[in-house]
Amino acid sequence: MQKNKKVTLLFNANKGYDRKIIQGIAKYIRAGVKWQLFIEEDLITRLERLAKWQGDGIIADLDDPKIVDFVLSKNITTIGIGGSYQDVTLYPPNIPYIATNNDAIAKLAVEYFLNLGYQNLAFYGMPKSLNTKWALEREQSFLMWAKTLSHNKANVYHFKGNAIHSRSWALSQQKLAVWLGSLPKPVAILATTDMRARQILDACQTANIKIPDEVAVLGVDDDEIISDITGNILSTIIQGTEHMGFQAAAQLDRAMNGEKITPLISLVDPQGIAESASTDYLAVKDEVVKAAVIYIRENACKGIQAVHVLNHLNLSRANVENRFKRLLNSSIHQEINNVQLTQVKRLLQNTNLTLAEIAEKTGYKTSQYMMMVFKKHFNMTPSEYRKSSKLELFQH
């Protein structure tokens, strides 16, 4: 009779990111594997207690250099999880690694802000350290995409703030409030995590800065605890971390059975944005454009075309298109397309609906036309996108 595999998880459940990873791992285990799981009662990693531990497998948060050193010192099959890097030498050597796509997260945020009409974009990050290389990567991508996608028209700002474990919360928040007050308004800010986004909300309240009228705030993590703390007003980027945990567990299962894992590095794109009150503002003063965008958001997946928007506004096409071009650097058709494609991606990632069913739900006349538009926009077919998201693992 085959013995149960001994596996340990090196994560810290005080972070929303790690909690969702653990949930994904648990989902895979519930699918039927028999592992003997070694984890601390409070789900906090204490490497000193594992110095003499011998097991069959490890799934670890490799954003922490101490954990990297630990797993490299052990001759134990390991699957890593962490942030992505443009420089591949920053990844731990010879360890299968499932990475949050920081570049895709930054691009998604910039596209979202620009579609809302913001010309002032900012990033609230973290001070540089060995533990925050992923945050610097996210910041650099945001600054690059802000310039690129706005064609250098956006005003771009960034602030790192104090370290995570700052000795003075009040002083840290005071510095943040001063920075927020110095920014031109309205401004849209991407915080590197939901926790940092919460700090912005708190500092704005202290400084009497209106959200979202003056400052729009977008976090990253889709952390339920932070959402509750902020009164469910925080918009946030959904990273797909539960899926990452599931994928890591599947890879470890295969690796412990002797299978070679390829590719060594797997990037996982964000699943979308959970919108809430902290970004519920269109940063253009033009009431025609605002009315058009609201109508498009509500009706794009019903199969509307530009003519329906124009009829709703009772204005000429030239009039409205000129406003869209000047204020959003877009067109009515592009805005309809963006809403539809965003919903297509969500359904591909989160459901098992057929392409025909997805086309029907998102307002396309045929699945063939949806496939053509999707491939032109993302340079891959919907089926390739679904496969790249590895949703088949959830059907294990």
N, C-alpha and C positions, 0 to 999 in steps of 0.2 A: 504493500500500500504506500502510495506516494505521500511524503511528509508535507505539511503545510509550509509554504514559503514564509520566512521571517522578513518583514519589511518595516522600515521606519520612515516617518515623514518629518522633514526638517523645515518647519514653517512656524510662524507666530500668529495665532488667531486674534491678536489685538489689532491686526490690520485687515481691512475689508478684502483686499486683494488676496491675502493668504486664506481667509475664511472660504472664499468662493472656490479657490483651488482645492481645498480639502473637501468641499462639497462635491466637486467633480470627481475626485478620487473615490469618495464614498459611493457615488453613483455607479462607478465601474465595479467596485467590490460587490455591491448588491446584485450585479448582473450574474454573479455565480462563482467568482474566483474564491479560493480558500487561502487567505493570507493570515498569518499571525502578526498583528499590527502592534508595533512598539511606538507609543506616543505618550507624552507627559499628560497627566490628568488635566492640567490647565492649558494644554495645547501650545505651550511655549517651548522653544528649542533650547536645551542646555547641553552644549557639546561635551562638557566635562563629564556628564553622566553616561556618555556614549563612548568614552575613550576605549573601553574594553569590549564594547558590544560587537558581536559577530552575527551577521545575518546574511540574507540572500539578496536584498535589494533596498535601494534608497531613492526617494523622490524628494528633491531639495530645492529651496529658494536660493538660486545661485547669484542673486543680486548682492548677497552678503559675502564679502571676501573671506571671512573666517570659515563659513560653511564650505566655500570652494576649497580652501586649504584642507579642511577636514576630509571631504570626500576624496580628494586626490591622494590623501595619505592612506586611504583604505582600499583594499583590493575587493571592492564590493560593487556589483552592478548598480549604476546610478543613472537616473534621468533628471535633468535639470530643468528648472523653469525660471524665467526672469525677463528682463527687458531686452529689446533688440538694439543692435549697433550697426552703424555703417561700416566701421572698421572691424572686420571679422577677427582680428587678433585679440579683441577685447572679450571674446567668448572663452569660457573655460576649455582647455584643450581635450579633445577626444572624448567628450561627454555628450550624448544626445541631449539636445536642448530645445525646449519649446518656448518661443519668445513672443511676448506682447509686441506688436508692430508699432513702435513709437512713431515712426515716420507717418504711418497711415492714420494714427490718432491725431497727430498735429495737423495733417492735411484736412481731415474731416472737420476739425474745429475751425480752421481758417475758412473753408468753404461755407460752413454754417454761418459764421459771422458775416462774411461778405454777402451772402444771400439775404441776410437781415438788413443790409445796407450800411454796416459800420465801416468807417474810414479810419478810426482809431482802434488799434488792436494791441493787446498787451498779454504778457505771460508772467505768471507768478510761480517761481520755481523754488529751488532749494540751493543752499550753499554747496560748493563743490567739495566732495569727500569721496573716499573709496566706496562708501555705501550708496552714493547718490549718482553714480555715473549714468544710470538709466534716466534720471531726471534731467541731467544736462543734455543728454541725447534728445529727449522730448522737446526741450527748450530750443535747441539749435534747429531742429526740424520746423518748429513753429515759426521761428524768425525767418527761416528761408522761404517757407510756403507763403507767409504773409506778404513778403516782397514779390515773390514770383506770381502768385495768383491774382494779386492786385495790380500787377504790372508796375510795381514801385510807386503806386499812388497812395497806399495806406501809410499812416503814421504808426510806427511799431515801437513798443516799449517793453522793458522786462525788468524784473526785480526778484532777487533771490531770497530776501528776507533772512531771518535767523535760522540757526540749526534746529532740527526737529526737537531736540531736548534742551531748548534754551532755558537758562536759569531764571530769566525774567519774562513771564508771559506778557505782563503789562507793557514793558518796554518794547517787546517785539511787535505787539499790536499797535503801539504808538507809532513806531517806524512805518508799519504797513499803512496806517491811516494817513500819514504824511505823504507817502508815495501815491496813494489813491487820490488824495486831494490835489496833487500836482498834475495829474493826468488831464488832458483835454476831454471834454464831455460832449456827446456820449461816447463811452468806450466799452469795448467787449474784452473780457479777460478770461483766458484759459488758465486755470490753476492746475498744477501738475498732479494733484490728487483731490479727492473730495474733502479730505481733512483740511487741505490748504484753501480750498474753496470756502469752507465754513469759516476760516479765519477772515477771509475777505468780507463775508456777510456780516460778521461780528464787528470788524473795523468800520465798515460803512455805516452800521447802526450807530456806533459811537461818534462818528464824524458827521452824522446827519446827511449822508450821501444816499440818494434815492436809488433803489434797485427795483426794476431794471432800467428806469428812465434815464439815469445818469451812468450807472455801471451795470452791465450785464455780466453774469458770472456763470462759467461752465466748469464743472469738475470732471474728474476721471475716476471711475471705479464702480459706480452704481452701488454704493455702500448703503445698505438699508439702515444701519445705525445712524450714520451721518444724516441721511434723509429724515429720519425721525427727529433728530436733534434740531435740524433746521426747519422743522415744521413742514416738511415735504415740499419746499419751494425750490430746491436746488436742481437745476438741469445738470445732467451728467452723461459722460460717454460710457457706453456699455462695452467693456473690453472682451467679453467672452471668456472670462477666467474659469468659469465652471467647466466649460468645454476644454480648456487647457489642462485642467486637472484630470478630466476623464481621458484625454489623449495621452497624458503622461503615464497614467496607470496602465493603459493599454500597451504602451511602448515597453514599460517595465515588465509586464507580463510576458511579452514576446521575447524580450532580451534575456530574462531569467530562464527561458526555455531554449536559449542558444541561438536565437535569431539575431542577425546583424541589423541594426536600425539605420535606415537611410531615408531621406537625407539626414545628416547629422544635426542640422539646424532647421527647425520648422517655424515659420512666422504665422501668427494668428492675427487676422485683421479685426478691428473693432466691429461690433454688431450694429452700432447705430447710436443715436442720442435719445435719451429719455428726457423729453422736454418738460420744463415746469416754469414756475413764475419768475425765476431768476434770469431768464432770457426771453420772457414773453413781451418783446418790444421790437418794433420795426424801426430801425434808426434812420428813417427818412421822414422829412416833414411833408412830403408830397402825399396828400390824402388819396389821390387817384391810385398811386402805386400801392399804398397800404391796402386799399380796398381790393385791388386786383390780386395781391399776394394772399390775402385772407381767403378770397373766393377760390383761388387755385388750391390752397392747402386743403380746403374743405371738399373740393369737387374733382381734383385731378384724377383720382382713381375711379371716377364714374364715367371716364371716357370723354371728358370735355376737350374741346379744341380752342384755339385762340379766339375764334368767332364767338364762342359762348361767353368768354371773358369780356369781349368788347360789347356784346349785347347787354351784359350785366351792368357795365359802366355807362352804356349809352354814349360812347365816344368813338372817334375814328381810330383806325389802326395806326396811322402815322403818328397821331398824338400820343397814344399810349406807348408804342414801341420806342419813340424817342425818349420818353421819360424813363423807361426800363433801361435803355442803353446808357443814359447819362447817370442814373442813380445806382443801378445794380450791375452795370456792365453785362447785361443779360437781355433775353427777349421773353415774350410771353410763352412761346413754344418751349424754350429752354427751361423755364420755371415749372411748367407742367411736367416736362420730362423728368426733371430732378426729383419732384415729389413721387412720381410713379416708380422711378428706378430705385429710390430709397426703400419704398415698400416692397418692391420685388426682391431686393437683397434680404430684407428682414424675413420674408416668407421662405426664401431659399435656405436661410440659415436655421430658422426656428420651426419649420414644419416639413412634413413629407408630402405636401401637395404636389400634384403633377404640374408640368409647365403650362398645360392648357388651363388648369384650375387657377394658377397664379395669374395668368394673362387675364382671365375673366375678372378676378378680384381687383386687378390694378388698372382696368380700363382699356386694355389693348384689344383690338378687334380679333386678332389671331395670335396664337403662340409663336408662329413663325415671325410675325412682325416684331413681337416683343424680343425674341432672340436676336433679331438683326440689330435693333436699337441697343440692346444690352451689350452685344459684342462690340459695336462701334464705340460705345462709351467706355467700357472697361477692358477692351482688348481680350476678352475671353467669353465663351458662351455661358449661359446660366448653369448648365450642367457642369461645366468645368469649374465655375465659381463654387457651386455646391460641393463638389468633390474636394476642392482646395480647402474648404472650411472643414472637411473631414467629418461631416455630420453622420457619415455611415458608422462612425464609432459609437454614436448614441443609439444605434440600432443593434448593437452587439447582443 
